[in-house]
């Protein structure tokens, strides 16, 4: 189904009315080519044009529509009228003159294999004449010669005064990539993607842009060992995908993964792409729902617009029935692994994203983002807050849960709880993650069926023992802070880990120490704190010997909620107690 959806997306984009968004026709591809060799009609070198823009190592060549490149392996295989400087000019860049000679000969042979009427084209004749006249001698005196030798960039040809490249001339366009002399003459079979009788593609084009995969590209469909073959078939014939369909799905996927694409985002180790069956504005903003976004304010407005659209029913009807696809890809040596795949209706996905942000909603300070990105949520539970320390499969598992509404992976909440204990700190992002995991579990009846969902802010009516103990720990810490203003370390720095896991071993000591702290406070504050302690402990029958990880999460949430309430809530009782104390 993945290849079918990508094939359909290619068909849609191939007829896009906007030429800048249109995908190339069968047999062609868009390629960044840094240098264009300009020739006159007699094949004499006029200039080498540098098409790149940008600065330093970030220079990017202009994109051109060229005949589809051949599958590059360890052997020698040349593209038609465009390739690296080694192939196109015979320029030795790696100290392997014999291999470069073979590459350059293959480049020329590819052109000479074209039909006679194509070779008679003035542009093709000019290229062949140029290749006959020792290209290395002709470029030796140019300023770009050293850079060509150092970087081995892609090069192609164009006649002076022409807007199109030689490989874009009508004579070449009629041939496309059909001039490949190494193409296998396969028998006709049924394409697994389209169901049509067609010639299967033996080697599928590489997929580039997957984070962590080989820079030269990797494959989703490949059979490169005898153990993978069956019934005497080799390589792509084991899973026959017609050449048009293979071209369509690889072109579409490379387009989605391309640099600067608005339809991709990184989720942990999974390079994630998404698209709709029919054009929809969500395609351009979906990445901002989970990614950082270039403009935080614009991202916030986009999310608010989505939430408002769901509530007002703008995804009802035909728009909501539009299919939407999300594909997560992860590197696996020379292949690409499908980390997750979700196909659903746009209405359902919009509703799930709304639920996701509602589950993350929790009280926080003014400097924190209202809608945290998935990347920040994952780094918050990683050791040292580094993206490299995010558990490899966690991002994909969380994204899958967001899209299909299933419980979040236990490893996510466990990691958040463990980070809280290890660093003795419950942050906004960790608290949001814990709340989302607990509420999703409650909604899916994975925990006590009588348990109520956790609110974004402090819930004094919540009777859960672990939640109450977290609140109690926050109250005791607040008492200590007021009794010793400016204290460098509180009970949190010493006791949080033990209090959240083995309460009975800690709270008897903390409650005893609390009495000494209360003696330093004004009478009004003492009364207020005693009243608060009584309210918190009212639903606690006894201190448990041990709290399992889910309850440690409830403890962290209770602690966080109570701390936020101290900073954001100014009750009449607090004001009154302060006045009495003065």
N, C-alpha and C positions, 0 to 999 in steps of 0.2 A: 504493500500500500504506500510506502514511503516513496518509492520510485515513481509510482503512478501519480501521486500528488505533485511531485517535482516536475514530472513530464507535463501535467496539466498547467502548472504555473509557467513553465517555459512557453507553452502555446499561447497563454494569455499575454505574456510580456513580449513575445515576438511581434505582436500586432499592436503594441502600445502606441497611441498617437504621439506621445512625446518621444522624439528621436533620442534624447539623452537617457531615457529609461528603457529603450527598446533593446531586446537581446538579439544577438546576431543570428542570421539564418543558418541552416544546416551546412556544415562544412567550413564555417568561419568562427573566429573568436576575437574578443577584444584583448589586446596585449599592450603593455607598457613598453615602448621601444625608445631608449634614450638617444640613439643616433640614427639619422637618416642620411644615406649616401646619395648625393644628387649628381646625376649624370646628364650629359647632353645626348642628343639623339645618335651621335656616333660612338657612344660608350666612353667618352673622355670624362675623367673626374672633374667636377666643377667645384664641389664643396662637400663637407660633412657637417650637417646641421645638428646641433645639440638641442634636443627637444625638452630637456629637463627644466623643472621649476623647483624652487625651494633653495635651501642653503645646506652646505656641508654634506654630511652623509645622508641627509634626509631628502636629497634631490629625487624627484620622481619624474620619469619619462612620460611623454604624452601617450595617450591610448590611441591605438589604430586598429581598424578591423582588418584582420589578416586571415589567410587560410589556416584552418585548424592545425595545430602542431601535432606531430607524431608522438607516440609514447616513447619517452626517453628511458632506456635501460642502460646496462653496462656496455652494450654494443654501440655501433655507429648508426645513427639515423638522422636524416636531415629534414628540415622543414622547407616548405616551398617559398622561395624568394625572401625569406627572413630567417634569421637564426643568430647564434652567438658570433662574435668576431672570429672565433676559431673556425667555424663552419663557413661563414660568409666571405671572410678575407684570407683565410689560411694563416692567421696570426697565432704564433705559438706563445701562449701565455703561461704555460705550466712546465716548460722544459721537456715536452714530449713531441718532438717534431714529426716522428713517424705517424703517431696517432692523428695529429692535426692534418697531416697530408691526406690521410684516409677520410677525415671529416670533410675537408674542403672538396675532395673528389666526389664524395657522396652528395654534397650540396649542388655541385654542378650537374651530376648525373640526374638528380631529381628534376632539374630544369629541362635537361635534354630529353627526359622521358615524356615530356608534354607532347601532345599531338602537333603535327607539322604546322597547322594553321595558327596554333597558339604561339609556337616558336617564331612565327613570322611577324608577330606583333612588334612594333617599333621599340616598346619598352623592354620586352624580353630580349630582343636582339642587342639592345644597348648593354644590358646586364651581362650577357654572354661575351660580348666584346670586351667589356671591362675585366671580366675574369680571365680572359685570354692574355691580357696585357700586364700581368704580374701586379696584382692589387697592392702587395706589400711595398713595392717600389713607389707606387703612386701616392700612398699615404705617408711615406717616410718623413716628409718634410712638414707635415701638418702639426699644429699645436696640440691636437687631441690624440696624437699617435701614442704617447706614453700612457695616457689614461685608458685607451683601448687595450693596451697590453696588460695593464695592471688589473682591470676590472672585468675584461671579457664580456662586455655588454651585448645586448641584442642589437642587431643592425638590420636595416632593410634598404630598399632602393626607391628612388623617385626621379622622374625626368624633370629637368629644369623648366620651370614655368607651369608645371602640372600641380593641381591641388591634390590629386589622388596618388597613392603609392603605385609602383609597378604591379604589385600583387593585388591591387584593387581595380586594375584596368578591366574592361568588359571581357576581354578574351580570357583572362585568368578567372574572373568571377564565374564564367560558365563551366570551369573545371573544378574549382574548389579544391578539396583535398583528395579528389579521385585520382590524382596523378601519383599516388604513393606506390612505387614499384614493389614494396614489400607487403602490401596488403594481401591478406589471405583470401583465397577464392573459396569461401565457405558455401555450403549448401543452404538452401532456403529452409527455414523452420519457423515455428510459431513464437513470436516475441512474448515473453512473460509479462511485459508491461502493457502493451497495446492489444495483444491478442491477434495481431496481423501476421501474415506470412511475410517474412523478410530475411535478409542476411544478418546473422548475429555478429555482434562486435566481439572480436577476439580479445583485445586489450582495451579496457575502458580508460578514459582520460583520468588523470590524477586530480584529486580534490585538494586545493590549496587554501590556506587560511585557517586551518584547525590549530588552535594553540597547543604547542608541545609536539606536534607531528613534524615529520621531515619537511624541510623548507622546499624541497623539490616536489612535494605533494605525496599523498597517500591514497589508498583505494578503499571503497566500501565493498566492491565486487572484484574479487581476484582469486585466481587458482594458480599458484606458482610452484606447487610440489605435486609429485605423483600421488601422494596420499590423499590429496583433495579431489582427484579426478575420479570419474566413474564411467563405466560402459565404454571405455576406450576413447572418451572425449577429452580434449585438452583445453585448459584455460577457460575463456568466457563461454565456450560451447557447453560447459556443464550447467550453466544457468543462462540460457540464450536470451539475450536482450538485443533487439534489433539496433542497427547502427543509428538510425534516426532517434530512437528512444534513448540510447546510451548518450548520444550527443546532447539530447534535450535535458536529461536529469543532471549530467555533470556540468553543463553550462549554467543551468539554473542554480545549482548548489554553489558553484564558484562565484556566481553573481551575488548570492546572499551572503557569502563569507568574505567578500572583497573588502579591501581597505576602505574605510569611510562608509560602509553600508549602514543604513538606518534600520536594517532588519536582522541585526545580530547583536548578541551581548554575551559576556562571559559569565557563566554560572559555575563557580569553583573551577574544576578542570574541564568543564564541558563547554565547548563553543556552541552556542545556541542560536539557531535561526528560526524564523517564523514567517508565515505568509498566509494570505486568505485565498479562498477559492475565487472570489470576485474582489475587485478593488474596494478597499475600505480604509478610512483614515487611521484606524487602529494599527495598521501595518507600520505607520510612521512614528507612532508614540509608544508601542508596546515595550520597546527596550527601556524607555524612561520609567515605566512602572516598576522595574526591578533593578535597573542600573542607576549610576550616579547622575548621569545627564550633565550636559555642559553648563546649563543654567538652572541652579536649584529652585529659583522662584518659578521659572517656566515649568519645571517638572512638577512642582506642587500644584500649579494651576491645572496641568493636564490630568493629574490624578483626581483632583476635585471635580473636573469636568466629567471624568469617567463615572465617579460615584454618583454625580447628579444625573447623568444619562441613564444609569441603571435604575435609580429611584423614580425617574420620570417616565420610564417605559420606552425610551428611545431605541432600545435594542429589541423591542417586540416586532413581530411581522417579518417581512422578507429579509431585512438587514440582520436580524438575530438568527435567522436560519442559515446565513452564510457560513460555510465551513471554514475553520481556522486551524492551522497546523503549527505545532512547535516541535522542533527536532534538536536534541542535544547530542553532540559528537565529541568523543574523547580520543586521544592518540593511543595507538597500540602498535608500536614498531612501524612497519611499512603499511599497516592497515589502519582503518578508522573504526572504532567501536561505537555503536549506537548506545549512548548512555540513557536516553529516554526519548519517547515518541508519544505525542498526544495529538489526537484528531478529535475535534468537537465543534459544536455550534458556537458562533460568536456570542450569542446571548448567554450560554452557559459559562463560557470562559470569563466574560465580563462580570458575571455574578460571583464566580469563584475569586476573582481578583478583589472584588469588593469585600468579600468575606475575609480575605487575607489581611487587608488593611484594618478591618474591624477587629480582627483577632490580635493584631499587633498594637492596637490603640491602648496606651497606658500613660498615666500622668508623667510629665517630664519637665525639665527646666526650659527656659526660653531659648537657650542656645542650641538645643537639640533639634534635629529634623523632625518635622511632623510625620512624614512618611519615610521611614528609613529604607535604604536600598538593601537588596538581598546580599550584595557584596559586603556591606558594612555589618550586617547581621552575622555573616559567616566569619568575618575576621575578628569579630568581638569574642567568639568562642575559641579562637585559635591561639596556640601558645605564642606569647609575645605579640599578639595581634598581627601576625604576618600571614599574608595570603598563602605563602608556600606551606604553612602548617595547617591549612584547612584539610580535614580528612578527605581523601581523594574523591569518594563517591557521594559525599554529603550534599553538595550543591545540587546534583541531579536528583537525588532522592527528595530533597525539599521542594524543588520545582515540580516534580511529579505529584507530590501531595497537594501543592497549591492548585494545580490544574484539574486533578480528578477528585479532590475533596477527601482523600483518605487521611488517616492519622499521620502526623509528622513522624519522621524516623526517631526512634528512641535515642539514637546516638546524638541527635541535635540537642535535646534537653539535657542529656547526661553530660555533654561537653560544656554546656552553659553552666550547669551546677558545679562541675569540677573546676571551671575557671573561677567561679565565685569563691569557692573554698581555697583554691591555690593562691589567689591574689587578695583574699579577704575583702572582696569588694563586689557589690551588686550594682552593675551599671545599668543605664537605661536600656541599652540594646540587649543585654542578657536578660533583664527582667521582661522585656517585650517578647523575646524568644520563649522564655519559660511560660509566660501567660498564654501565648499562642498554642504551644504544645499541650498544655493542660486543658485549655478550653476545647481544642479540637478532639482530644481524647474523651472529654466529658460528652461532647456532642455525638461522638461515635460509640458511646456506651462502652468504652474500654476500661473505665474505672467505675467507682461506686455510682450506681444509677441515681442515687438520691443527692449526689453532690451538685451544688449550684455552680454556674459559671462564674469566673472571677471578673470583677468589674475593672474598668480602667483606673479607678482611683480606690482609695481606702474603703473597705467594706466592713464597718464595725459589726454587722450582723452575721458575718461568716463565722460559723462555729468550728471550722476545721482546726484540729489541735496544732498541726504543724504551722498553719497560717498564723494562729494566735501566738505561737512561740516565736515566730519571726517578728511579729509586732512587739512582743515583750522584750526581745533583745534590743530592738530599736529604741524603746522607751528607756531601758536601763542605760543605753549608751548616751541618750539625750540628757539624762540626769547627771551622768558623769561629766559631760561636756559643760553643763551649766555650773556644776560644782567646782570645776577646774578650768576656767576660761583659758583658751590658748594652748590647751594640752596637745602635745605632739602626737601621742598615740592613745587610742581609746581601747575599750574592751574588744572592739571589732578586730583590731590588729592582732590580738592574742587569742581570743576565744571563738571567733566566728566559725571556724572549721569544726571545732568540737561541739559547739552549741547546736549547729545545724545537723549534725550526724548522731551525736550521743548526748541528748539534752540533760538527762538525769545526772550526768557526771559534771555538768557545768553550772546549771541554773541555781542550784542550792548555794553555791559559792557566790554567784553574781547577786542573788537576792540579799545575801548577808552584807556584801560590800555596798549595796545600794543604800543601806541605812546610814552608813558613814557619810555618803555623799549628800543625802537629804538634809543632814544636820547643818550643811553649809548654805542652804538655800533659805530664801525668805518664806515666811509662814504661808503666804498665799500660793506660792509655787509648790510647796510641799503638799498642801491640800489638793491642788490640782493634779499633781503627779500620783498621789495616793488614789484619787478617784479614777484616774486613767488606768492605773495598774489593776484596780479591782474590776474594772470593765473588761480588760483584756484577759485576766485570769478567770473570769466568771465561767467560761466554757471549758476550762482546762481541768480535768479530773486528776491527772497525774502526769509527771514528766516521763515520757517514753525512754526506754533504755537505748533504743536505736531507731533512726528514721531511714527508711529506704530512699532511693534516689528521687522518686516522684514526690515524696513528702519533703525531701530537702529542697526541691523546687518550690513547693508551697511555702516553706520556711523563708526562702529567698524573696518570694513575692510579698509575703507579709512584712518582712523587714523593709523592703523597698517602698511599699505603699505607706507604711507608717512614717518613714523618713521623709517622703515627699509631702505627707500631710503636715509635718512640723514646719516645713518651709513655705507651704502654699496656703495653709488653712489658719485663720486667725479667729477662733471661736470666741463667743462672749465670755466663756469660762476662762480662757487664757487671758483675755484683756482684764477681766475682773481680778484674777489671781495676781496679775502683775501690779495692778493698782493697790490691792491690799498689801502686797509685799512692800510697797514704797511708803 
